[in-house]
Amino acid sequence: MAAELAKELLEQNKIDLVLCFAPSRQVVEGFRRTFCGVLGRRMDGLIGAVGAACTYQGMEYRDEAFWKLFDDYRVFAIFDEIHHCAGHDALLSNAWGQRIIQRVQDRAECTLALSGTPWRSDQKAIVLARYSTPEGNLICDYKYGLAEAISDQVCRSPRIVILDNQMVSVTEALASQNTITMFPNIASLLTGSPVSYESLLLHEEVLRQLLVLGCRKLKEIREVKADAGGLVVATNIEHAHQIAAMLLREGETCEVVTNKTPNAQRVIDDFRGSSSPWIVAVGMISEGTDIPRLQVCCHLSRIRTELYYRQVLGRILRRSVNHDTEAWLYVLAEPTLQQFSERVADDLPDDHAVIGLVRGVSSPIDSSSANVRDQGLGIGLYAPFGLKHSGDDGQKTSGQINNYKMGPGYELSFSQHYRTQLLRIC
């Protein structure tokens, strides 16, 4: 859309140059490729080019000759993921927002500020944005939401699968005896025991359940679309390699990319153009990274903000072919992630539309009152996938528990009674 708008403005002789700014090098490279393709001209900032693209961080290192372009030419300035840049004035802005206010605001011929998540976790104002007075509601000049994108066949319709367990036990080793506490779901486990969400992400049985769900779905999709890919978002480098090892044990091939990976961008580019099934990433394939063949994602990051959640979901929404209509996201039944899943259809959730409003956590999804047709919720019970549990006699046992040492004095166990909840959007 931004490239087509730039083309129209150039053809109407309303602008001379196009300057694009984005939060990461991956997004900047995507801008260059797209704009070169649409405009048919270079975007490398050299003589004869129609413009240039750089990161927000890179603005700090641009010399006066660069900024003088705004005085000498009619510049169309485009900002992607503008929510990274905070502030209404130079004193109350972050570094990136301050640079835009001082160098670009009121000097560019036209500005286009884009964001798929137009709010900030610190609830500060976004630079260049307008807010209502006195309510402080964000005023968007144009809104193109997920429903419109799905209708226009630009985006896939998300299917969010939430994995829970109906029989979780925590054993505490005391001096005289062990105390066992049972929990009916993950939400009550997290609120009523010392178990943290981060510890669940390291539990191999929980990981395996979620990964096998993702693997099964990706294999199903690849029967129709052979180059479809899957993304696992990991918590840290060690976690990423743990997940990769588990995928390999399941017979899946995968790539791992982190900020420590040599030539990480080349690994991402190679994966983009290949037909490899899986890539495991830590912070490298998130906001703005465009790999349209990604269609399945397992969210296993410890980061639980709605901004990050939607950025992860966005990695699998871009359609690549006409029959490519669905994207599948797999998450654990952690209360905030459940809440975010329910709110995906809201382009701008109410409690993010107002500056300074403190966010709350809603109740977990109540499956008993869900209407599949109206609410898009479907419930299914699943036994373990490919697991062969054996008792002392070597026979398969239906109630086998997997144990996990949480730390001194505690042991976490999950039964085979896993449950998945399917949330359909649009």
Residue pairs with C-beta under 8 A, 6 or more apart in sequence:
1 144
2 20
2 78
2 80
2 112
2 114
3 34
3 35
3 37
3 38
3 39
4 38
5 112
6 15
6 18
6 35
6 38
6 39
6 76
6 78
7 38
7 39
9 15
9 76
9 110
10 18
10 39
10 50
14 74
14 109
14 110
15 74
15 75
15 76
15 109
15 110
16 73
16 74
16 75
17 50
17 51
17 69
17 73
17 74
17 75
17 76
18 35
18 39
18 43
18 50
18 51
18 75
18 76
18 78
19 51
19 52
19 53
19 54
19 69
19 75
19 76
19 77
19 78
19 108
20 28
20 31
20 35
20 43
20 51
20 52
20 53
20 54
20 77
20 78
20 79
20 80
21 53
21 54
21 55
21 56
21 59
21 77
21 78
21 79
21 80
21 100
22 28
22 30
22 31
22 53
22 55
22 56
22 79
22 80
22 81
22 288
23 55
23 56
23 80
23 81
23 84
23 287
23 288
24 55
24 287
24 288
24 289
25 55
25 265
26 265
26 268
26 288
26 289
27 80
27 81
27 287
27 288
27 289
28 53
28 54
28 55
29 265
30 288
30 289
30 290
31 43
31 53
31 78
31 80
32 43
32 44
32 53
35 43
35 50
35 51
35 53
36 42
36 43
39 50
41 49
41 50
42 48
42 49
42 50
43 49
43 50
43 51
43 52
43 53
44 52
45 51
45 52
51 76
54 62
56 84
56 85
56 96
56 99
57 96
59 96
59 99
59 100
59 103
60 95
60 99
67 103
69 75
70 77
70 103
70 104
70 107
70 108
71 107
74 109
75 107
75 108
75 109
75 110
76 108
76 109
76 110
76 111
76 112
77 104
77 108
77 110
77 111
77 112
78 111
78 112
78 114
79 85
79 100
79 111
79 112
79 113
79 114
79 128
80 114
80 115
80 288
81 114
81 115
81 116
81 117
81 287
81 288
82 113
82 114
82 115
82 118
82 126
82 127
82 128
82 129
83 115
83 117
83 118
83 119
83 120
83 126
83 307
84 96
85 93
85 94
85 96
85 97
85 100
85 126
85 127
85 128
86 93
86 94
86 96
86 97
86 120
86 122
86 124
86 125
86 126
86 127
87 93
87 94
87 97
87 98
87 101
87 124
87 125
87 127
88 125
88 127
89 101
90 98
90 101
90 102
92 124
93 101
93 127
94 124
96 127
97 126
97 127
100 127
100 128
101 127
104 111
105 111
105 127
105 128
111 128
113 126
113 127
113 128
113 129
115 126
116 310
116 311
116 314
117 306
117 307
117 310
117 311
118 126
118 129
118 138
118 140
118 348
118 352
119 126
119 138
119 307
119 348
119 352
119 353
120 126
120 307
121 305
121 307
123 355
123 356
123 357
124 355
125 131
125 355
126 138
129 138
129 139
130 138
130 139
131 137
131 138
131 139
131 355
132 139
135 354
136 354
136 355
136 356
137 353
137 354
138 348
138 353
138 354
138 355
140 348
143 347
143 348
145 347
146 155
146 158
146 317
146 344
146 345
146 347
146 425
146 426
147 345
147 347
147 426
149 155
149 317
150 156
150 157
150 426
153 319
153 322
154 318
154 319
155 317
155 318
155 319
156 295
156 316
156 317
156 318
156 319
156 324
156 325
156 326
156 327
157 325
157 326
157 327
157 424
157 425
157 426
158 313
158 316
158 317
158 326
158 327
158 328
158 329
158 344
158 425
158 426
159 326
159 327
159 328
159 329
159 422
159 423
159 424
159 425
160 313
160 328
160 329
160 331
160 341
160 344
160 422
160 423
160 425
161 213
161 328
161 329
161 330
161 331
161 420
161 421
161 422
161 423
162 331
162 332
162 333
162 337
162 338
162 341
162 365
162 420
162 421
162 422
162 423
163 206
163 209
163 210
163 213
163 330
163 331
163 332
163 333
163 418
163 419
163 420
164 185
164 186
164 187
164 332
164 333
164 418
164 419
164 420
164 421
165 185
165 186
165 206
165 414
165 415
165 417
165 418
165 419
166 184
166 185
166 415
166 417
166 418
166 419
167 182
167 184
167 414
167 415
167 417
168 182
168 183
168 184
168 185
168 186
168 189
168 412
168 413
168 414
168 415
169 180
169 181
169 182
169 183
169 401
169 412
169 413
169 415
170 180
170 181
170 183
170 189
170 193
170 194
170 195
170 406
170 410
170 411
170 412
170 413
171 178
171 179
171 180
171 181
171 410
171 411
171 412
171 413
172 178
172 179
172 180
172 181
172 409
172 410
173 409
173 410
173 411
174 409
181 192
181 193
183 189
183 192
183 193
185 333
185 364
186 200
186 332
186 333
186 334
187 333
187 334
187 335
187 338
187 364
189 195
190 196
190 197
190 200
190 334
190 335
191 335
194 406
194 410
195 406
195 410
195 412
197 302
197 304
197 332
197 334
198 235
198 302
199 406
199 412
200 206
200 332
200 334
201 207
201 235
201 239
201 300
201 301
201 302
201 332
202 239
202 242
203 404
203 412
203 414
204 242
204 246
204 402
204 404
205 402
205 404
205 414
206 332
206 414
207 242
207 243
207 246
207 300
208 246
208 385
208 387
209 384
209 385
209 418
210 298
210 300
210 330
210 331
210 332
211 232
211 243
211 246
211 247
211 250
211 298
212 250
212 385
212 386
213 298
213 330
213 382
213 385
213 420
214 230
214 232
214 296
214 297
214 298
214 328
214 330
215 230
215 247
215 250
215 252
216 385
217 296
217 328
217 330
218 228
218 229
218 230
218 277
218 278
218 295
218 296
221 228
221 295
221 296
221 328
222 228
222 277
224 323
225 293
225 295
225 321
225 323
225 324
226 275
227 274
227 275
227 293
228 277
228 293
228 294
228 295
228 296
229 271
229 275
229 276
229 277
229 278
229 279
229 291
229 293
229 294
229 295
229 296
230 277
230 278
230 279
230 294
230 295
230 296
230 297
230 298
231 278
231 279
231 280
231 281
231 285
231 291
231 294
231 296
231 297
231 298
231 315
231 316
232 240
232 243
232 247
232 254
232 278
232 279
232 280
232 281
232 297
232 298
232 300
233 281
233 282
233 285
233 286
233 297
233 298
233 299
233 300
233 301
233 312
234 240
234 243
234 280
234 281
234 282
234 300
234 301
235 282
235 300
235 301
235 302
236 282
237 258
237 260
237 282
239 282
239 300
240 256
240 258
240 280
240 281
240 282
241 256
243 280
243 300
244 254
244 256
244 280
247 253
247 254
247 278
247 280
248 254
250 386
252 277
252 278
253 276
253 277
253 278
254 276
254 277
254 278
254 279
254 280
255 267
255 271
255 276
255 278
255 279
255 280
256 279
256 280
256 281
257 264
257 267
257 268
257 271
257 279
257 280
257 281
257 282
257 284
257 285
258 264
258 281
258 282
258 283
258 284
259 282
259 283
259 284
261 267
261 284
264 284
268 279
268 284
268 285
268 289
268 291
271 279
271 291
272 290
272 291
272 293
279 285
285 291
285 294
285 315
286 308
286 311
286 312
286 315
287 311
287 314
289 315
290 318
291 315
292 318
292 319
292 320
293 320
294 315
294 316
294 318
295 316
295 324
295 326
295 327
295 328
296 316
296 327
296 328
296 329
296 330
297 312
297 313
297 315
297 316
297 327
297 328
297 329
297 330
298 330
298 331
299 309
299 312
299 329
299 330
299 331
299 337
301 308
301 312
304 334
304 336
304 337
306 340
306 343
306 349
306 352
306 359
309 337
309 340
310 340
310 344
312 329
313 327
313 329
313 344
316 327
316 328
316 329
317 327
319 325
329 341
331 337
331 341
333 364
333 421
335 361
335 364
336 361
338 364
338 365
339 361
339 362
341 365
341 423
342 362
342 365
342 423
343 349
344 423
344 425
345 425
345 426
351 357
351 359
351 360
352 359
365 377
365 421
365 423
367 377
367 379
367 421
370 377
370 379
371 377
372 378
376 423
376 424
376 425
377 421
377 422
377 423
377 424
378 421
378 422
378 424
379 419
379 420
379 421
379 422
380 419
380 420
380 422
381 417
381 418
381 419
381 420
382 418
382 419
382 420
383 416
383 418
384 416
384 418
387 400
387 416
388 396
389 396
389 397
389 400
389 416
390 396
390 397
390 400
391 397
391 400
398 416
399 415
399 416
400 415
400 416
401 413
401 414
401 415
402 413
402 414
403 411
403 412
403 413
404 411
404 412
404 413
404 414
405 411
405 412
406 412
